[in-house]
Amino acid sequence: MTFELLGLLLLVGAFVGVMAGLLGIGGGLIVVPALVYLLPKAGISPDITMHIALATSLASIIVTSGSSAFNHLKLGNVDMYVIKWLMPGVVIGGFIGANVAEWIPSQYLPRVFGVIVFCLSIQMFRSIKVTSNKSMPSSGITTVYGTGIGVVSSLAGIGGGSLSVPFLNQHGVEMRKAVGSSSVCGVFIALSGMAGFILHGYQAEGLPSYSLGYIYLPALFAIAATSMLTTRFGAKWATSLPTAQLKKIFAVFLMFVAGTMLF
């Protein structure tokens, strides 16, 4: 861990915090690609880089989503019905996703991540000009959706905002409340997914020093140190920016990340 690498991770964390508050993402869409690029510079084997990136990303999401969720709660941007029925599913799904990631060969994980994010970007582009009057589905169906969101989110090392925000917005939840509710759910997706990666990581070989399972603690602390300070700026912007503009920012951002990981 050099000073240059530490500085880059601090910058990544600052950007993650703003995006977490603005778009309701836990930051994994930024953290995973950044760590895949930066970790080999710390001498970490490419064979385990993606697993470490996913696990460290989920751990950092606990901080960024937690800080973002706190700010959105203060601003009244959280729908408690969503939290009540989406939460059980995302917790179960998060743990399942971490186990599935362990079975996938490491060379395919970046492509899996890229495909997931590309599909999400297309979905968001399609919804930019669509105004939905649908109501939220029943509590049972909402929980099932939550499980799917948890599995995919943990598998991609993300907090679930890229899945839960479009889902909630398409079912009549205002964009700002969708973002705020997603931040709360992201904390619990990250906790359950992180637990799975810690358990599997204890059996892995070649892990760097200062690791907790697959979590690389120096990278985690660097990202968390700045991200928790900058989420409040993103949360304030989310309250003032128009919904259509938020969707455009979200869609373009997802497309960029997907292209980075695929190509």
Residue pairs with C-beta under 8 A, 6 or more apart in sequence:
1 42
1 218
2 41
2 42
5 38
5 41
5 42
6 218
6 222
8 34
8 38
9 34
9 38
9 219
9 222
9 223
10 222
10 223
10 225
10 226
11 226
12 30
12 31
12 34
12 38
12 223
13 60
13 222
13 223
13 224
13 225
13 226
13 227
13 230
14 226
14 227
14 229
14 230
15 30
15 230
16 27
16 30
16 31
16 60
16 64
16 223
16 227
16 230
17 27
17 64
17 67
17 68
17 226
17 227
17 228
17 229
17 230
17 231
17 233
17 234
18 230
18 231
18 233
18 234
19 25
19 27
19 29
19 30
19 234
19 253
20 26
20 27
20 64
20 65
20 67
20 68
20 159
20 161
20 183
20 227
20 231
20 234
21 67
21 68
21 71
21 72
21 183
21 230
21 231
21 232
21 233
21 234
21 235
21 236
21 237
21 238
22 179
22 234
22 235
22 237
22 238
22 241
22 246
22 249
23 161
23 165
23 179
23 234
23 238
23 246
23 249
23 250
23 253
24 68
24 72
24 161
24 164
24 165
24 178
24 179
24 180
24 181
24 182
24 183
24 186
24 238
25 158
25 159
25 161
25 162
25 165
25 182
25 186
26 57
26 58
26 60
26 61
26 64
26 65
26 158
26 159
26 160
26 161
26 183
26 186
26 187
26 189
26 190
27 57
27 60
27 61
27 64
27 65
27 159
27 223
27 227
28 54
28 57
28 58
28 60
28 61
28 153
28 156
28 157
28 158
28 159
29 117
29 158
29 162
29 253
29 254
29 257
30 257
31 53
31 56
31 57
31 60
31 61
31 157
31 223
32 53
32 54
32 57
32 113
32 156
32 157
32 158
32 261
33 257
33 260
33 261
35 49
35 52
35 53
35 56
35 57
35 216
35 219
36 49
36 50
36 53
36 110
36 261
38 219
39 49
39 52
39 53
39 216
39 219
40 46
40 49
42 208
43 208
44 52
44 208
44 216
45 206
46 106
47 106
47 206
48 106
48 204
48 206
48 207
48 214
49 106
50 106
50 109
50 110
50 113
51 101
51 102
51 106
51 109
51 197
51 200
51 201
51 204
51 214
52 207
52 208
52 211
52 214
52 215
52 216
53 157
54 101
54 109
54 154
54 155
54 156
54 157
54 197
54 214
55 157
55 194
55 197
55 198
55 201
55 213
55 214
55 215
55 216
56 214
56 215
56 216
56 219
56 220
56 223
57 157
57 158
58 98
58 154
58 157
58 159
58 189
58 190
58 193
58 194
58 197
59 190
59 194
59 215
59 220
60 220
60 223
60 224
60 227
61 158
61 159
61 186
61 187
61 189
61 190
62 187
62 190
62 191
62 194
63 223
63 224
63 227
63 228
64 159
64 224
64 227
64 228
64 231
65 159
65 183
65 184
65 186
65 187
65 190
66 187
66 228
67 227
67 228
67 231
67 232
68 183
68 186
68 231
68 234
68 235
69 78
69 180
69 183
69 184
69 186
69 187
71 231
71 232
71 235
71 236
72 78
72 179
72 180
72 183
72 184
72 235
72 238
73 180
73 184
75 180
75 235
75 236
75 239
77 176
77 177
77 179
77 180
77 181
77 235
77 238
77 239
78 177
78 180
78 181
78 184
79 168
79 173
79 177
79 178
79 180
79 181
81 136
82 136
82 142
82 168
82 173
82 177
82 178
82 181
82 185
83 181
83 184
83 185
84 139
85 139
85 142
85 143
85 146
86 142
86 143
86 145
86 146
86 149
86 164
86 181
86 185
87 146
87 184
87 185
87 188
88 143
88 146
89 142
89 143
89 144
89 145
89 146
89 147
89 148
89 149
89 150
90 146
90 147
90 149
90 150
90 153
90 160
90 164
90 185
90 188
90 189
90 192
91 150
91 188
91 189
91 191
91 192
92 147
92 150
92 192
93 146
93 147
93 148
93 149
93 150
93 151
93 152
93 153
93 154
93 189
93 192
94 150
94 151
94 153
94 154
94 188
94 189
94 190
94 191
94 192
94 193
94 196
95 150
95 154
95 192
95 193
95 195
95 196
96 147
96 150
96 151
96 154
96 196
97 150
97 151
97 152
97 153
97 154
97 155
97 193
97 196
98 154
98 155
98 192
98 193
98 194
98 195
98 196
98 197
98 200
99 196
99 200
100 151
100 155
101 109
101 154
101 155
101 196
101 197
102 196
102 197
102 200
104 112
110 261
111 261
111 262
112 155
112 156
113 155
113 156
113 157
113 261
114 258
114 259
114 260
114 261
114 262
115 258
115 262
116 152
116 155
116 156
117 156
117 162
117 254
117 257
117 258
117 261
118 254
118 255
118 258
118 259
118 262
120 162
120 163
120 166
120 254
120 258
121 251
121 252
121 254
121 255
121 257
121 258
123 166
124 162
124 166
124 247
124 250
124 251
124 254
125 251
125 255
127 166
127 169
127 170
127 247
128 244
128 247
128 248
128 251
129 244
130 170
132 169
132 170
132 171
132 172
133 172
134 170
134 171
134 172
135 171
135 172
136 142
136 168
136 171
136 172
136 173
137 145
137 171
145 167
146 164
146 185
148 163
149 160
149 163
149 164
149 167
149 185
149 189
150 160
150 189
150 192
150 193
152 163
153 159
153 160
153 163
153 186
153 189
153 193
154 189
154 192
154 193
154 196
157 193
159 182
159 183
159 185
159 186
159 187
159 189
159 190
160 182
160 185
160 186
160 189
161 179
161 182
161 183
161 186
162 250
162 254
164 178
164 181
164 182
164 185
164 186
165 175
165 178
165 179
165 182
165 250
168 177
168 178
168 181
168 182
169 175
169 178
169 247
173 181
174 243
175 243
175 246
175 247
176 238
176 239
176 243
179 238
179 246
180 238
194 215
197 213
197 214
197 215
198 212
198 213
198 214
198 215
199 213
200 213
200 214
201 207
201 211
201 212
201 213
201 214
201 215
202 213
204 213
204 214
207 214
208 216
210 216
210 217
210 218
211 217
238 246
